[in-house]
Structures are given as structure tokens and as C-alpha cells.
Amino acid sequence: MIGRDSSGVTISQVAAAAGVSRQTVSNVLNRPGRVAPETAARVRRAVEELGYRPNRAAQNLRERASRCIGFKIDSPAGMSNLLDRFLHALADAAGTAGYHLLLFTSAGVDEEVVAYEELIRTGTVDGFVLADVGVKDRRLPWLAKRGIPFVCFGRPWGLDHARFSWADVDGASGVAQAVDHLVSRGHRRIAYLGWPAGTGFGDERQSGWREGMRRHGLGDEGLSGGCTEDVAVAAAVAGSLLARPEPPTAFVCGSDTYAVAVRLAGGTDAGGYPKVEVVGFDDSPAATLMSPPMSSVRQPLAEIARRVVGLLVEEIQGPCTPPEGVMLRPELVSRPEPGR
């Protein structure tokens, strides 16, 4: 029977149990972006309860698809392990959609585009997720020109956003939340520490700090610093800001790595508490392992991964689908520091 899996359960039985059509079940399994979240959740419950497992091998032969998504991994940077956590979420989302991940590395962009072409040409993967998008990233128009399906985690900075599919987090909103939090804690001289100008996402996070300061009627002159995401380097920059005649009493940071650097530069008081309050970004293990733990802005990585996979499956299954961008709002995780 068409749609029967190896255990004897049919897609029609799943559809009946979930109260939807066979096509809706197929969309949840293959094109999750087309289905409302509540409906998709109902179908997934029916799939689990009935133990339905699609015959992927037969389906792949019919569709001539690999059911694999390519993802290039890089050496870790900083302390937040954001991309490691995203990779875990991506693997989970891909599995739910019936796909596997194929990981690869490259020594540079030229080698990377060769890998893209080879993996598509040999049918090894059906498309790619890019999570390290740079300003005016030349890989994006290269992939688009060749009709290779891909979706970005992060906006295509410096390029026409409408030309590409992407999912991203509103970094300016997250940093503005951090400013609001510190103002509510009584701070008025709030500094910002993050990447040097020109990274796109870093510029956006700094703009969120400036907007938050302006909204509260606070000045930001001489209160920002930019440097590489290295604890020792960032601690030196934070130390120079703290050495000013009117030093900041708190910091908002572009990542948890910068926040850890501020903690080290600020030192502790006689009671052993940090002298300077700080809010990081990414809510990494570093934020909770510090003593006391730090507040940080959390990115909804599971939802980002789900959206990225949904958009990519849309591109793979329907190459005429217009590109789409999805913006998600991060959440401040407040951990008020004792002694304040």
C-alpha cells in the first residue's frame, strides 16, 4: 500500500489520527514550513503514537534526493560555543524534517565553493545551511546564481536581503533589553563592549545599546569599546574604560566572552562581589559558571534551527518559492547579582 512504512502503519492512518489530510502529513514530514505550528505538533504526536517511520530509502529513490543537508563547521571562537549549540539544534530540526546533516570543513572561501559544487553535483546533499555569514559575503550570490538551495542563519549583511532566505535574531532588541535591565537596577553610566565596526551583527548590537541609552535620556559619549573576541584583549579595553575619570558602573556586551572579560577587568569588592555589573549575549555556559552568574541575552536557537530547516526544505522541494527572511526576538535572562 502506498504510504505504508516498514512497521505496517500508513500515512493515511497518521492523517486520520491527527484529523488532517494525507498532504498535510506529507508537508509536516517534508516541508514543515508550510504547516501551522499547532497542526504540525498534532501530526508529530500522531506519528509518535502510531510509531510511523517513513521509508526514506524508497522515497529518496523516487525523488532522487539524498535527504542530507550540508553544514560547514569552523574552529570555535570565543567562549559562548554558540555555533556548537546551534549545530545540535540544527541536527534535531533536520531529523524531525526527515533529513541528516553532513558536516565539512574548508581552508578558505575558494575551497569552500568547490565543496559546495562537488557535494551538489554528486547528489551527496540537497542544500546547505550557512551560519557564518559575513558582510557582502560573496558565497551567497555564487550559490544563488547556480540555483543551489541554501539558507542563512544570520542576515546577508551588505546585500539585498530580499534575494536570499535567512533566519536571524534581532540583536538590537536584545541589547536594548539589557540596557533597560541595567537602568532598572539604578545604573546611568552603562558602557558597551563588543566587536570592532564592520561585522554587521556587531554593529547592530551596538546600535541597540545606543538606542537604549537614548531612550532613557542617557549619554553614550566615550562609553563604548571594540576589539577582537579574545578575553585578554577585551579585558584590556574594558580596563581602559574603567580607568576614565567618570567610569561606567555597568556594561552591556556583544557576547558572553566580552562579559567575562569585563568581570576580570572590574575585579571584586571587599565582600567578594563584582564591582561592575555586566550583561552578556548568547546565555552560554560561561554566563552561568561565573560566580555569581551573569545576566545574558538568550537566542532562541531551537526555533531558529526549525525555521532555517523549514525554509531550506521549501527551497529544495519547490525551487520557485520566493526567498524569505525570518526575524526572531531574543530574551533577556536576568540573574541579579547579590550584594547590589
Residue pairs with C-beta under 8 A, 6 or more apart in sequence:
1 10
3 10
3 11
3 12
3 22
4 10
4 11
4 55
5 52
5 53
5 54
5 55
6 53
6 55
7 51
7 52
7 53
9 50
9 51
9 52
9 53
11 22
11 25
11 26
11 52
11 54
12 22
13 50
13 52
14 25
14 43
14 46
14 47
14 50
14 52
15 21
15 22
15 24
15 25
17 46
17 49
17 50
18 24
18 25
18 39
18 42
18 43
18 45
18 46
19 42
20 39
20 42
20 43
24 35
24 39
24 43
25 43
25 47
27 34
27 35
28 35
28 39
28 40
28 43
28 44
28 47
29 47
29 54
29 97
29 98
30 97
30 98
30 313
30 317
31 310
31 313
31 314
31 317
31 318
32 40
32 96
32 97
32 306
32 309
32 310
32 313
33 307
33 310
33 311
33 313
33 314
34 314
35 43
44 96
46 52
54 98
56 67
56 98
59 65
59 67
60 66
60 67
64 123
65 126
65 316
66 123
66 124
66 125
66 126
67 98
67 99
67 100
67 126
68 99
68 100
68 101
68 102
68 124
68 125
68 126
69 90
69 94
69 99
69 100
69 101
69 102
69 125
69 126
69 127
69 128
69 129
69 309
69 312
70 101
70 102
70 104
70 115
70 116
70 119
70 124
70 125
70 127
70 128
70 129
71 87
71 90
71 101
71 102
71 103
71 104
71 128
71 129
71 131
72 103
72 104
72 105
72 106
72 112
72 115
72 128
72 130
72 132
73 83
73 87
73 103
73 104
73 105
74 83
74 105
74 132
76 83
76 84
77 229
78 229
78 230
78 255
78 256
78 257
79 231
79 256
79 257
79 260
79 284
79 286
80 255
80 256
80 257
80 281
80 282
80 284
80 286
81 284
81 285
82 255
82 282
82 284
82 299
82 301
83 131
83 132
85 284
85 301
86 131
86 153
86 301
86 304
86 305
87 101
87 103
89 301
89 302
89 304
89 305
90 101
90 129
90 305
90 308
90 309
91 101
92 302
92 305
93 302
93 305
93 306
93 308
93 309
94 100
94 101
94 305
94 309
96 306
96 309
97 309
97 310
97 313
99 126
99 309
99 313
102 119
102 124
102 125
104 115
104 119
106 112
106 115
109 138
109 139
112 139
113 139
113 142
116 128
116 139
116 143
116 148
117 146
117 148
118 124
119 125
120 148
126 149
126 316
127 148
127 149
127 150
127 151
127 312
127 315
127 316
128 143
128 148
128 149
128 150
128 151
128 312
129 150
129 151
129 152
129 153
129 308
129 309
129 312
130 137
130 139
130 140
130 150
130 151
130 152
130 153
130 154
131 152
131 153
131 154
132 154
133 140
133 152
133 153
133 154
133 155
133 156
133 157
133 166
133 200
134 157
134 199
134 200
135 157
135 158
135 198
135 199
135 200
136 157
136 158
136 159
137 156
137 157
137 158
137 159
140 150
140 152
140 156
140 159
140 163
140 164
141 159
141 163
143 150
144 150
144 163
144 164
147 319
149 312
149 315
149 316
149 319
150 164
150 165
150 312
150 315
151 165
151 166
151 167
151 308
151 311
151 312
151 315
152 164
152 165
152 166
152 167
152 168
152 308
153 166
153 167
153 168
153 304
153 308
154 166
154 168
154 200
154 201
155 161
155 166
155 168
155 200
155 201
155 325
156 163
156 164
156 166
157 199
157 200
157 201
158 200
161 325
162 323
162 325
163 323
164 323
164 325
165 311
165 312
165 314
165 315
165 323
165 324
165 325
166 311
166 325
166 326
167 304
167 307
167 308
167 311
167 325
167 326
167 327
167 328
168 304
168 325
168 326
168 327
168 328
169 299
169 300
169 304
169 327
169 328
169 329
169 330
170 327
170 328
170 329
170 330
171 201
171 204
171 205
171 208
171 281
171 330
172 204
172 205
172 207
172 208
172 211
173 208
173 329
173 330
174 205
174 208
174 281
174 297
174 299
174 329
174 330
174 331
174 332
175 192
175 205
175 206
175 208
175 209
175 212
175 252
175 254
175 281
175 297
176 208
176 209
176 211
176 212
176 215
177 297
177 330
177 331
177 332
178 209
178 212
178 252
178 279
178 281
178 295
178 297
178 332
179 190
179 208
179 209
179 212
179 213
179 216
179 252
180 212
180 216
181 279
181 295
181 332
181 334
182 190
182 250
182 252
182 277
182 279
183 190
183 212
183 216
183 218
185 250
185 277
185 336
185 340
187 249
187 250
187 277
188 218
188 249
189 218
189 223
189 246
189 247
189 248
189 249
189 250
190 209
190 213
190 218
190 223
190 248
190 249
190 250
190 251
190 252
191 223
191 224
191 225
191 238
191 241
191 248
191 250
191 251
191 252
192 206
192 209
192 210
192 220
192 223
192 224
192 225
192 251
192 252
192 253
192 254
193 224
193 225
193 226
193 227
193 234
193 237
193 238
193 241
193 251
193 252
193 253
193 254
193 258
193 261
193 262
194 202
194 205
194 206
194 225
194 226
194 253
194 254
194 255
194 258
195 202
195 226
195 227
195 228
195 229
195 254
196 202
196 226
196 227
196 228
197 203
197 226
202 226
202 254
205 254
205 281
206 224
206 226
206 254
209 220
209 224
209 252
210 220
212 252
213 219
213 220
214 220
222 244
223 241
223 248
225 237
225 238
225 240
225 241
226 237
227 233
227 234
227 236
227 237
228 234
229 254
229 255
229 257
229 258
230 257
231 257
231 260
231 261
231 264
232 261
233 261
234 257
234 258
234 261
234 262
235 261
235 262
235 264
235 265
236 265
237 261
238 251
238 258
238 261
238 262
238 264
238 265
238 266
239 265
241 247
241 248
242 248
242 265
242 266
242 276
248 276
249 276
249 277
250 276
250 277
250 278
250 279
251 258
251 259
251 262
251 276
251 277
251 278
251 279
252 278
252 279
253 259
253 262
253 278
253 279
253 280
253 281
254 281
255 280
255 281
255 282
256 280
256 281
256 282
256 283
256 284
256 286
256 287
256 294
256 296
257 286
258 280
259 278
259 279
259 280
259 281
259 286
259 287
259 294
259 296
260 280
260 286
260 290
260 294
262 276
262 278
263 274
263 276
263 278
263 290
263 294
265 276
266 274
266 275
266 276
266 278
267 274
267 275
268 274
268 275
269 275
269 339
271 339
273 292
273 337
273 338
273 339
273 340
274 292
274 337
277 337
277 340
278 294
278 295
279 294
279 295
279 296
279 297
279 332
280 286
280 287
280 294
280 295
280 296
280 297
281 296
281 297
282 296
282 297
282 298
282 299
283 296
283 297
283 298
283 299
283 333
284 296
287 293
287 294
287 295
287 296
287 333
287 335
288 294
288 335
292 335
292 337
292 338
293 335
294 335
294 337
295 332
295 333
295 334
295 335
295 336
296 332
296 333
296 335
297 330
297 331
297 332
297 333
298 330
298 331
298 332
298 333
299 328
299 330
300 328
300 329
300 330
300 331
303 328
304 328
307 326
307 328
311 324
311 326
314 321
314 324
315 321
